[in-house]
Amino acid sequence: MKILGVKAIITGRYYPILTGSPLEDRPPIAIDKVRYYGEPVALVVEEQEYIAEMATYRIKVDYELLPTVLFPREAFQKNAPLVHDCLAEYRRHEEVYPEPGTNIANRTKIRKGDMAEGWRNCHHTIEVEVTLPQSDHAAMEKRCSTAQIMPDSKVIIYSASQSPSVIRRAISQAFHMPLHKVILAEKPRFNRNFLFIGMPAALANSLRNAAGVALNQLPLTPEMI
């Protein structure tokens, strides 16, 4: 059943781009495969937020169950299900070295001193296994941004970020836009060490390009996804 006012429903196949740092391994909207609980699979184009929210409840998705990897110890196993099948093909922005056919995005080796000699000179040796529970950020501000696309194709992003240059470059490269047309207007700085604020801009630009909708001002928040 169609909902009056809905302009379009956008999926990841409309714009199969990847974002992320140091590896470009994250699509703004899932493409063919969902890798974590809550990953966006569709986006509603609508000028009124309440209609967009209403439309999201009409979207039906058929999922094919895949083997899961829930713990790092499982992910390191030789025959573990692959979270990313094309790990080695992702674009890299830093000195990271993904290992094809595994879930290992990079190995960091730290060596200092002579370990063998250190063990020989120890009066006592203790072997212990330490694990840390999963953690998440606890930011003061909300996890959302506003992406405003102007009639002259300039994209203005309102949010707080410690890496405005990284976000501007990511949006520019993903959508083949001149860098000077991507503007990041930072708000007062709080505890904002999060790079994901660029995702709303990527979604907004995908909507404008894929649906052909004139989005002079469309705030995108997680509630709309």
VOKOL-934716 format. One record per atom (N, C-alpha, C, CB): residue in three letters; y, z, x. Coordinates in steps of 0.2 Angstrom, whole numbers, padded with zeros to 4 digits, always signed. Glycine has a CB too. Example, Ala and Ser with C-alpha at 12.3 -4.5 7.8 and 13.67 -1.06 7.14 Angstrom:
Ala-0028+0039+0066
Ala-0022+0039+0062
Ala-0016+0039+0066
Ala-0022+0045+0057
Ser-0011+0035+0064
Ser-0005+0036+0068
Ser+0000+0039+0064
Ser-0003+0029+0070
This chain:
Met-0006+0000+0004
Met+0000+0000+0000
Met+0006+0000+0004
Met+0000+0006-0005
Lys+0011-0005+0003
Lys+0017-0005+0007
Lys+0022+0000+0005
Lys+0020-0012+0006
Ile+0026+0002+0009
Ile+0031+0007+0008
Ile+0038+0004+0008
Ile+0031+0013+0012
Leu+0042+0004+0003
Leu+0048+0000+0003
Leu+0053+0003+0009
Leu+0052+0001-0004
Gly+0055-0002+0013
Gly+0060+0000+0018
Gly+0057+0000+0025
Gly+0063+0007+0017
Val+0050+0000+0025
Val+0047+0000+0032
Val+0048-0007+0035
Val+0040+0002+0031
Lys+0051-0008+0041
Lys+0052-0014+0044
Lys+0046-0017+0047
Lys+0058-0014+0049
Ala+0042-0012+0051
Ala+0036-0015+0054
Ala+0032-0009+0057
Ala+0038-0019+0061
Ile+0026-0010+0059
Ile+0022-0005+0062
Ile+0020-0008+0069
Ile+0015-0003+0057
Ile+0022-0004+0074
Ile+0021-0007+0081
Ile+0015-0003+0084
Ile+0027-0005+0085
Thr+0010-0007+0087
Thr+0005-0004+0091
Thr+0006-0006+0098
Thr-0002-0006+0088
Gly+0002-0003+0103
Gly+0002-0004+0110
Gly+0001-0011+0112
Gly-0003+0000+0113
Arg-0002-0015+0108
Arg-0003-0022+0110
Arg+0003-0027+0109
Arg-0008-0025+0105
Tyr+0008-0024+0105
Tyr+0014-0028+0105
Tyr+0018-0028+0112
Tyr+0019-0025+0100
Tyr+0018-0023+0115
Tyr+0021-0023+0122
Tyr+0016-0019+0127
Tyr+0028-0020+0122
Pro+0011-0022+0130
Pro+0006-0019+0134
Pro+0009-0017+0141
Pro+0000-0023+0135
Ile+0014-0013+0141
Ile+0017-0011+0147
Ile+0015-0004+0149
Ile+0025-0010+0147
Leu+0016-0002+0156
Leu+0013+0004+0158
Leu+0019+0008+0162
Leu+0008+0003+0163
Thr+0020+0014+0161
Thr+0025+0018+0164
Thr+0022+0024+0168
Thr+0030+0021+0159
Gly+0026+0027+0172
Gly+0023+0033+0175
Gly+0025+0033+0183
Gly+0016+0034+0175
Ser+0024+0039+0186
Ser+0026+0040+0193
Ser+0021+0046+0195
Ser+0033+0041+0194
Pro+0018+0045+0201
Pro+0018+0039+0206
Pro+0014+0033+0204
Pro+0016+0042+0213
Leu+0010+0034+0199
Leu+0006+0028+0197
Leu+0008+0026+0190
Leu-0002+0030+0196
Glu+0009+0020+0189
Glu+0010+0017+0182
Glu+0004+0016+0178
Glu+0014+0010+0182
Asp+0002+0022+0175
Asp-0005+0022+0172
Asp-0004+0024+0164
Asp-0009+0027+0175
Arg+0002+0025+0162
Arg+0003+0028+0155
Arg+0007+0023+0150
Arg+0007+0034+0155
Pro+0003+0020+0145
Pro+0007+0016+0141
Pro+0011+0020+0136
Pro+0002+0011+0137
Pro+0017+0018+0134
Pro+0020+0022+0128
Pro+0016+0023+0122
Pro+0027+0018+0127
Ile+0012+0018+0120
Ile+0008+0018+0114
Ile+0001+0016+0117
Ile+0010+0013+0108
Ala-0004+0019+0115
Ala-0011+0018+0117
Ala-0013+0011+0116
Ala-0016+0023+0114
Ile-0016+0008+0121
Ile-0019+0001+0121
Ile-0026+0001+0122
Ile-0015-0003+0127
Asp-0030+0000+0116
Asp-0037-0001+0116
Asp-0041+0006+0117
Asp-0039-0006+0121
Lys-0038+0010+0121
Lys-0041+0016+0123
Lys-0037+0022+0122
Lys-0045+0016+0129
Val-0039+0028+0119
Val-0035+0034+0118
Val-0038+0039+0123
Val-0035+0037+0111
Arg-0034+0041+0128
Arg-0036+0045+0133
Arg-0035+0053+0133
Arg-0033+0043+0140
Tyr-0031+0055+0128
Tyr-0030+0062+0127
Tyr-0028+0063+0120
Tyr-0024+0065+0132
Tyr-0029+0070+0118
Tyr-0028+0072+0111
Tyr-0020+0071+0109
Tyr-0030+0079+0109
Gly-0019+0068+0104
Gly-0011+0067+0102
Gly-0008+0061+0105
Gly-0008+0073+0105
Glu-0012+0057+0109
Glu-0008+0051+0112
Glu-0006+0046+0106
Glu-0013+0047+0116
Pro+0000+0044+0106
Pro+0003+0039+0101
Pro-0001+0033+0100
Pro+0010+0038+0102
Val-0003+0031+0094
Val-0007+0025+0093
Val-0003+0020+0089
Val-0013+0026+0090
Ala+0003+0022+0086
Ala+0007+0017+0082
Ala+0014+0020+0081
Ala+0003+0016+0075
Leu+0018+0016+0079
Leu+0025+0018+0079
Leu+0028+0014+0072
Leu+0030+0017+0085
Val+0032+0018+0068
Val+0035+0015+0062
Val+0042+0013+0063
Val+0034+0020+0056
Val+0044+0007+0061
Val+0051+0005+0062
Val+0054+0006+0055
Val+0051-0002+0064
Glu+0059+0010+0055
Glu+0062+0012+0048
Glu+0069+0015+0050
Glu+0058+0016+0044
Glu+0074+0014+0046
Glu+0081+0016+0047
Glu+0081+0024+0044
Glu+0086+0012+0043
Gln+0077+0026+0039
Gln+0077+0032+0037
Gln+0071+0036+0039
Gln+0077+0032+0029
Glu+0073+0042+0042
Glu+0067+0046+0046
Glu+0062+0048+0041
Glu+0070+0052+0049
Tyr+0064+0050+0035
Tyr+0059+0053+0030
Tyr+0055+0047+0027
Tyr+0063+0056+0024
Ile+0057+0041+0027
Ile+0053+0036+0025
Ile+0048+0034+0031
Ile+0057+0029+0023
Ala+0050+0034+0037
Ala+0046+0033+0043
Ala+0040+0039+0043
Ala+0050+0033+0049
Glu+0042+0045+0042
Glu+0037+0050+0042
Glu+0032+0049+0036
Glu+0040+0057+0041
Met+0034+0047+0030
Met+0030+0045+0025
Met+0025+0040+0026
Met+0034+0043+0018
Ala+0027+0035+0030
Ala+0023+0029+0032
Ala+0018+0031+0037
Ala+0027+0024+0035
Thr+0019+0036+0041
Thr+0014+0038+0046
Thr+0008+0041+0043
Thr+0017+0043+0051
Tyr+0009+0044+0037
Tyr+0003+0047+0033
Tyr-0001+0041+0030
Tyr+0005+0052+0028
Arg+0001+0035+0030
Arg-0003+0030+0027
Arg-0006+0026+0032
Arg+0002+0025+0023
Ile-0005+0027+0039
Ile-0008+0024+0044
Ile-0016+0026+0045
Ile-0005+0024+0051
Lys-0020+0022+0045
Lys-0027+0024+0046
Lys-0030+0021+0052
Lys-0032+0022+0040
Val-0033+0025+0056
Val-0036+0022+0063
Val-0043+0024+0063
Val-0032+0026+0069
Asp-0047+0019+0065
Asp-0054+0019+0066
Asp-0055+0020+0074
Asp-0058+0013+0064
Tyr-0058+0026+0076
Tyr-0060+0028+0083
Tyr-0067+0027+0084
Tyr-0057+0035+0084
Glu-0068+0024+0090
Glu-0075+0024+0092
Glu-0076+0030+0097
Glu-0077+0017+0096
Leu-0081+0034+0096
Leu-0081+0040+0100
Leu-0084+0038+0107
Leu-0086+0045+0097
Leu-0080+0040+0112
Leu-0082+0039+0119
Leu-0084+0045+0123
Leu-0076+0036+0123
Pro-0088+0045+0128
Pro-0089+0051+0132
Pro-0083+0054+0135
Pro-0094+0049+0138
Thr-0083+0061+0134
Thr-0077+0064+0136
Thr-0077+0068+0143
Thr-0075+0070+0131
Val-0072+0069+0146
Val-0071+0073+0152
Val-0066+0078+0151
Val-0069+0068+0159
Leu-0069+0084+0151
Leu-0064+0090+0149
Leu-0062+0095+0155
Leu-0068+0094+0144
Phe-0066+0094+0160
Phe-0065+0099+0166
Phe-0064+0095+0172
Phe-0070+0104+0166
Pro-0060+0097+0177
Pro-0059+0094+0183
Pro-0066+0093+0187
Pro-0055+0097+0188
Arg-0070+0098+0187
Arg-0077+0098+0190
Arg-0081+0093+0187
Arg-0080+0105+0189
Glu-0081+0091+0181
Glu-0084+0086+0178
Glu-0082+0079+0180
Glu-0084+0086+0170
Ala-0075+0079+0180
Ala-0072+0072+0182
Ala-0074+0070+0189
Ala-0064+0073+0181
Phe-0075+0075+0194
Phe-0077+0073+0201
Phe-0084+0071+0202
Phe-0075+0079+0205
Gln-0088+0072+0197
Gln-0095+0070+0197
Gln-0096+0062+0198
Gln-0099+0072+0191
Lys-0101+0060+0202
Lys-0102+0053+0203
Lys-0103+0049+0197
Lys-0108+0052+0208
Asn-0106+0051+0192
Asn-0107+0047+0186
Asn-0103+0049+0180
Asn-0115+0047+0184
Ala-0097+0052+0181
Ala-0093+0055+0176
Ala-0090+0049+0172
Ala-0087+0059+0179
Pro-0089+0049+0166
Pro-0085+0044+0162
Pro-0078+0043+0165
Pro-0085+0046+0155
Leu-0076+0037+0166
Leu-0070+0035+0169
Leu-0064+0035+0163
Leu-0070+0028+0172
Val-0059+0039+0165
Val-0053+0040+0161
Val-0049+0033+0161
Val-0049+0046+0163
His-0049+0031+0167
His-0045+0024+0168
His-0050+0020+0172
His-0039+0025+0173
Asp-0052+0014+0168
Asp-0057+0009+0171
Asp-0054+0005+0176
Asp-0059+0005+0165
Cys-0047+0004+0176
Cys-0044+0000+0181
Cys-0039+0004+0185
Cys-0040-0006+0177
Leu-0042+0009+0188
Leu-0037+0014+0192
Leu-0034+0011+0198
Leu-0041+0020+0194
Ala-0038+0006+0201
Ala-0035+0003+0207
Ala-0030-0002+0206
Ala-0041+0001+0211
Glu-0029-0004+0200
Glu-0025-0010+0198
Glu-0018-0007+0196
Glu-0028-0014+0193
Tyr-0017-0001+0195
Tyr-0010+0002+0193
Tyr-0005+0001+0199
Tyr-0011+0009+0191
Arg+0001+0000+0197
Arg+0006-0001+0202
Arg+0008+0006+0204
Arg+0013-0004+0199
Arg+0009+0006+0211
Arg+0011+0013+0214
Arg+0018+0013+0217
Arg+0006+0014+0220
His+0021+0019+0216
His+0028+0020+0218
His+0028+0024+0224
His+0032+0023+0212
Glu+0023+0028+0226
Glu+0023+0032+0232
Glu+0016+0031+0235
Glu+0024+0039+0229
Glu+0016+0035+0241
Glu+0010+0034+0245
Glu+0004+0038+0242
Glu+0011+0037+0252
Val+0001+0035+0237
Val-0005+0037+0234
Val-0011+0032+0234
Val-0004+0039+0226
Tyr-0017+0034+0234
Tyr-0022+0029+0235
Tyr-0028+0031+0230
Tyr-0025+0030+0243
Pro-0027+0028+0225
Pro-0033+0028+0220
Pro-0039+0026+0222
Pro-0031+0025+0213
Glu-0045+0029+0220
Glu-0052+0027+0222
Glu-0055+0024+0216
Glu-0056+0033+0224
Pro-0056+0017+0217
Pro-0059+0013+0211
Pro-0066+0016+0210
Pro-0060+0006+0213
Gly-0068+0016+0203
Gly-0074+0018+0201
Gly-0075+0026+0200
Gly-0079+0016+0205
Thr-0069+0029+0201
Thr-0069+0037+0200
Thr-0063+0039+0196
Thr-0069+0040+0207
Asn-0063+0045+0195
Asn-0057+0048+0192
Asn-0052+0051+0197
Asn-0059+0053+0187
Ile-0052+0049+0203
Ile-0048+0052+0208
Ile-0042+0047+0209
Ile-0052+0053+0215
Ala-0036+0050+0208
Ala-0030+0046+0209
Ala-0028+0046+0216
Ala-0025+0048+0204
Asn-0029+0051+0219
Asn-0027+0052+0226
Asn-0030+0058+0229
Asn-0019+0053+0227
Arg-0031+0058+0236
Arg-0034+0064+0240
Arg-0028+0066+0245
Arg-0040+0062+0243
Thr-0027+0072+0245
Thr-0022+0075+0250
Thr-0026+0079+0255
Thr-0017+0079+0246
Lys-0026+0078+0261
Lys-0030+0082+0266
Lys-0025+0085+0270
Lys-0034+0077+0270
Ile-0026+0092+0271
Ile-0021+0096+0275
Ile-0026+0100+0280
Ile-0018+0102+0270
Arg-0024+0098+0286
Arg-0028+0101+0292
Arg-0023+0104+0297
Arg-0032+0096+0295
Lys-0025+0110+0299
Lys-0020+0114+0304
Lys-0025+0119+0308
Lys-0015+0118+0300
Gly-0025+0118+0314
Gly-0029+0122+0319
Gly-0036+0120+0319
Gly-0028+0129+0316
Asp-0040+0124+0323
Asp-0047+0122+0324
Asp-0051+0127+0319
Asp-0049+0124+0331
Met-0054+0124+0314
Met-0057+0128+0309
Met-0064+0131+0312
Met-0059+0123+0303
Ala-0067+0127+0316
Ala-0073+0130+0319
Ala-0072+0136+0323
Ala-0077+0124+0323
Glu-0067+0135+0327
Glu-0065+0141+0332
Glu-0063+0147+0327
Glu-0060+0139+0337
Gly-0059+0146+0322
Gly-0057+0151+0318
Gly-0062+0155+0315
Gly-0052+0148+0312
Trp-0068+0151+0312
Trp-0073+0155+0309
Trp-0077+0159+0315
Trp-0078+0150+0306
Arg-0078+0156+0321
Arg-0081+0160+0326
Arg-0078+0167+0328
Arg-0082+0156+0332
Asn-0071+0167+0327
Asn-0067+0173+0329
Asn-0066+0177+0323
Asn-0061+0170+0332
Cys-0069+0176+0318
Cys-0068+0180+0312
Cys-0073+0186+0312
Cys-0069+0177+0305
His-0070+0192+0311
His-0075+0198+0311
His-0078+0198+0304
His-0070+0205+0312
His-0075+0196+0299
His-0078+0196+0293
His-0077+0189+0289
His-0076+0202+0288
Thr-0081+0186+0286
Thr-0080+0180+0282
Thr-0082+0182+0274
Thr-0084+0174+0284
Ile-0078+0180+0270
Ile-0079+0181+0263
Ile-0079+0174+0259
Ile-0073+0185+0260
Glu-0083+0173+0255
Glu-0084+0166+0251
Glu-0082+0168+0244
Glu-0090+0163+0252
Val-0078+0165+0241
Val-0076+0166+0234
Val-0074+0159+0231
Val-0070+0171+0234
Glu-0075+0159+0224
Glu-0073+0153+0221
Glu-0067+0155+0216
Glu-0079+0150+0217
Val-0062+0152+0216
Val-0056+0153+0212
Val-0054+0147+0207
Val-0050+0155+0217
Thr-0053+0149+0201
Thr-0051+0144+0196
Thr-0045+0146+0193
Thr-0057+0142+0191
Leu-0041+0141+0191
Leu-0035+0143+0187
Leu-0035+0139+0180
Leu-0028+0140+0191
Pro-0033+0143+0175
Pro-0033+0140+0168
Pro-0028+0134+0168
Pro-0032+0145+0163
Gln-0028+0130+0163
Gln-0024+0125+0161
Gln-0017+0128+0160
Gln-0026+0120+0156
Ser-0012+0125+0162
Ser-0005+0127+0161
Ser-0001+0122+0158
Ser-0002+0131+0167
Asp+0005+0123+0155
Asp+0010+0118+0153
Asp+0017+0121+0154
Asp+0009+0117+0145
His+0022+0116+0154
His+0029+0118+0155
His+0031+0123+0149
His+0033+0112+0156
Ala+0036+0126+0150
Ala+0039+0130+0145
Ala+0047+0129+0145
Ala+0038+0138+0145
Ala+0049+0123+0143
Ala+0056+0121+0144
Ala+0061+0125+0139
Ala+0057+0114+0143
Met+0067+0126+0141
Met+0072+0129+0136
Met+0074+0124+0131
Met+0078+0131+0140
Glu+0074+0117+0133
Glu+0077+0112+0128
Glu+0071+0109+0124
Glu+0081+0107+0131
Lys+0072+0105+0119
Lys+0066+0102+0115
Lys+0064+0096+0119
Lys+0069+0100+0108
Arg+0058+0094+0118
Arg+0055+0088+0121
Arg+0057+0082+0117
Arg+0048+0089+0122
Cys+0063+0079+0118
Cys+0065+0073+0114
Cys+0071+0070+0117
Cys+0066+0075+0107
Ser+0072+0064+0116
Ser+0078+0060+0118
Ser+0081+0056+0113
Ser+0077+0057+0125
Thr+0087+0053+0114
Thr+0089+0048+0109
Thr+0091+0042+0113
Thr+0096+0051+0106
Ala+0088+0036+0111
Ala+0089+0030+0114
Ala+0093+0026+0109
Ala+0082+0026+0116
Gln+0099+0023+0111
Gln+0103+0019+0107
Gln+0104+0012+0110
Gln+0110+0023+0107
Ile+0102+0007+0107
Ile+0102+0001+0109
Ile+0108-0003+0106
Ile+0095-0003+0107
Met+0113-0005+0110
Met+0119-0008+0107
Met+0118-0015+0106
Met+0124-0007+0112
Pro+0123-0018+0102
Pro+0122-0026+0100
Pro+0122-0030+0107
Pro+0128-0027+0096
Asp+0125-0028+0112
Asp+0126-0032+0118
Asp+0119-0031+0123
Asp+0132-0030+0122
Ser+0114-0027+0120
Ser+0108-0026+0123
Ser+0108-0020+0128
Ser+0105-0032+0126
Lys+0113-0017+0129
Lys+0113-0011+0133
Lys+0109-0005+0130
Lys+0121-0009+0134
Val+0106-0002+0134
Val+0102+0004+0131
Val+0105+0010+0134
Val+0094+0003+0134
Ile+0107+0015+0130
Ile+0110+0021+0131
Ile+0105+0027+0130
Ile+0117+0022+0128
Ile+0103+0031+0135
Ile+0098+0036+0134
Ile+0102+0043+0134
Ile+0093+0036+0139
Tyr+0101+0047+0129
Tyr+0104+0053+0129
Tyr+0099+0059+0130
Tyr+0109+0055+0123
Ser+0099+0062+0136
Ser+0094+0067+0137
Ser+0096+0071+0143
Ser+0087+0064+0137
Ala+0092+0076+0145
Ala+0093+0079+0151
Ala+0087+0078+0156
Ala+0093+0087+0150
Ser+0088+0076+0162
Ser+0083+0074+0167
Ser+0086+0075+0174
Ser+0081+0067+0166
Gln+0081+0077+0178
Gln+0083+0078+0185
Gln+0082+0071+0189
Gln+0078+0083+0189
Ser+0080+0066+0186
Ser+0078+0060+0189
Ser+0081+0054+0185
Ser+0071+0059+0191
Pro+0088+0054+0184
Pro+0090+0048+0180
Pro+0089+0041+0183
Pro+0098+0049+0179
Ser+0089+0041+0190
Ser+0089+0034+0193
Ser+0081+0032+0192
Ser+0090+0035+0201
Val+0077+0036+0192
Val+0070+0034+0191
Val+0069+0032+0184
Val+0065+0040+0193
Ile+0071+0035+0179
Ile+0071+0033+0172
Ile+0074+0026+0171
Ile+0073+0038+0168
Arg+0080+0025+0174
Arg+0084+0019+0173
Arg+0080+0013+0176
Arg+0091+0019+0176
Arg+0077+0014+0182
Arg+0073+0009+0185
Arg+0067+0007+0182
Arg+0071+0011+0193
Ala+0063+0013+0179
Ala+0057+0011+0175
Ala+0059+0007+0169
Ala+0054+0018+0173
Ile+0064+0009+0165
Ile+0065+0005+0159
Ile+0067-0002+0161
Ile+0071+0009+0155
Ser+0071-0003+0166
Ser+0073-0009+0168
Ser+0068-0014+0170
Ser+0078-0009+0174
Gln+0063-0011+0174
Gln+0057-0015+0176
Gln+0052-0016+0171
Gln+0054-0011+0182
Ala+0051-0012+0166
Ala+0046-0013+0161
Ala+0048-0018+0156
Ala+0045-0006+0157
Phe+0055-0018+0155
Phe+0057-0023+0150
Phe+0061-0029+0153
Phe+0061-0020+0144
His+0061-0030+0159
His+0064-0035+0163
His+0072-0035+0161
His+0061-0042+0161
Met+0075-0030+0161
Met+0082-0029+0159
Met+0086-0028+0165
Met+0083-0023+0154
Pro+0092-0031+0166
Pro+0097-0029+0172
Pro+0098-0022+0172
Pro+0103-0033+0171
Leu+0098-0019+0178
Leu+0098-0012+0179
Leu+0105-0009+0176
Leu+0098-0010+0186
His+0110-0013+0176
His+0117-0011+0174
His+0117-0010+0166
His+0122-0015+0176
Lys+0112-0013+0163
Lys+0112-0012+0156
Lys+0108-0006+0153
Lys+0109-0018+0153
Val+0106-0002+0158
Val+0102+0004+0156
Val+0106+0010+0158
Val+0095+0005+0159
Ile+0109+0014+0153
Ile+0113+0019+0155
Ile+0110+0026+0153
Ile+0120+0018+0151
Leu+0110+0031+0157
Leu+0108+0037+0156
Leu+0113+0042+0155
Leu+0102+0039+0161
Ala+0115+0045+0149
Ala+0120+0050+0148
Ala+0117+0056+0148
Ala+0124+0048+0142
Glu+0118+0060+0154
Glu+0114+0067+0154
Glu+0118+0072+0150
Glu+0114+0069+0162
Lys+0114+0076+0147
Lys+0117+0082+0144
Lys+0117+0088+0149
Lys+0113+0084+0138
Pro+0120+0094+0147
Pro+0120+0099+0152
Pro+0114+0101+0154
Pro+0123+0105+0148
Arg+0113+0103+0160
Arg+0107+0103+0164
Arg+0104+0110+0162
Arg+0107+0102+0171
Phe+0098+0110+0160
Phe+0094+0117+0159
Phe+0088+0116+0164
Phe+0092+0118+0152
Asn+0082+0119+0161
Asn+0076+0118+0165
Asn+0073+0112+0163
Asn+0071+0124+0163
Arg+0075+0106+0166
Arg+0073+0099+0164
Arg+0069+0095+0169
Arg+0079+0096+0162
Asn+0064+0098+0172
Asn+0060+0095+0177
Asn+0055+0091+0174
Asn+0057+0100+0182
Phe+0057+0086+0169
Phe+0052+0082+0166
Phe+0054+0075+0166
Phe+0051+0085+0158
Leu+0049+0070+0168
Leu+0051+0063+0168
Leu+0049+0060+0161
Leu+0047+0060+0173
Phe+0046+0063+0156
Phe+0044+0059+0151
Phe+0049+0058+0146
Phe+0038+0063+0147
Ile+0056+0060+0147
Ile+0061+0059+0143
Ile+0062+0051+0143
Ile+0067+0062+0145
Gly+0060+0047+0147
Gly+0061+0040+0147
Gly+0057+0037+0142
Gly+0060+0037+0154
Met+0052+0040+0139
Met+0047+0037+0135
Met+0050+0035+0128
Met+0041+0041+0133
Pro+0055+0039+0125
Pro+0058+0037+0119
Pro+0062+0030+0120
Pro+0063+0042+0117
Ala+0065+0029+0126
Ala+0069+0023+0127
Ala+0064+0017+0127
Ala+0073+0023+0134
Ala+0058+0018+0130
Ala+0053+0013+0131
Ala+0051+0011+0124
Ala+0047+0015+0135
Leu+0050+0016+0120
Leu+0048+0015+0113
Leu+0053+0011+0109
Leu+0046+0021+0109
Ala+0059+0014+0109
Ala+0065+0010+0106
Ala+0066+0003+0107
Ala+0071+0014+0107
Asn+0065+0002+0114
Asn+0066-0005+0116
Asn+0060-0010+0113
Asn+0067-0006+0123
Ser+0054-0007+0113
Ser+0048-0010+0111
Ser+0049-0012+0103
Ser+0042-0006+0112
Leu+0052-0007+0100
Leu+0053-0009+0093
Leu+0058-0014+0092
Leu+0056-0002+0089
Arg+0064-0014+0095
Arg+0069-0019+0095
Arg+0066-0026+0096
Arg+0075-0018+0099
Asn+0062-0027+0102
Asn+0059-0033+0104
Asn+0054-0035+0099
Asn+0057-0033+0111
Ala+0049-0031+0098
Ala+0043-0033+0094
Ala+0044-0034+0087
Ala+0038-0028+0095
Ala+0049-0030+0084
Ala+0050-0031+0077
Ala+0056-0035+0075
Ala+0050-0024+0074
Gly+0060-0036+0080
Gly+0066-0040+0078
Gly+0071-0036+0074
Gly+0064-0047+0075
Val+0071-0030+0074
Val+0075-0026+0070
Val+0082-0024+0074
Val+0072-0019+0068
Ala+0087-0024+0071
Ala+0094-0023+0074
Ala+0094-0015+0074
Ala+0100-0026+0070
Leu+0093-0012+0080
Leu+0093-0005+0080
Leu+0099-0003+0084
Leu+0087-0002+0084
Asn+0105-0002+0080
Asn+0111+0000+0083
Asn+0111+0007+0085
Asn+0117-0002+0079
Gln+0107+0011+0081
Gln+0106+0018+0083
Gln+0100+0021+0080
Gln+0113+0022+0081
Leu+0095+0022+0084
Leu+0089+0025+0081
Leu+0086+0030+0086
Leu+0083+0019+0081
Pro+0087+0036+0084
Pro+0085+0042+0088
Pro+0077+0042+0087
Pro+0088+0049+0086
Leu+0074+0043+0092
Leu+0066+0043+0092
Leu+0064+0050+0095
Leu+0063+0038+0096
Thr+0061+0054+0091
Thr+0058+0061+0092
Thr+0051+0061+0091
Thr+0062+0066+0088
Pro+0047+0065+0095
Pro+0040+0066+0094
Pro+0038+0066+0087
Pro+0038+0072+0098
Glu+0042+0069+0082
Glu+0040+0069+0075
Glu+0039+0063+0072
Glu+0045+0074+0071
Met+0043+0057+0075
Met+0043+0051+0072
Met+0037+0047+0074
Met+0049+0047+0073
Ile+0033+0049+0079
Ile+0027+0046+0082
Ile+0021+0048+0078
Ile+0027+0047+0090
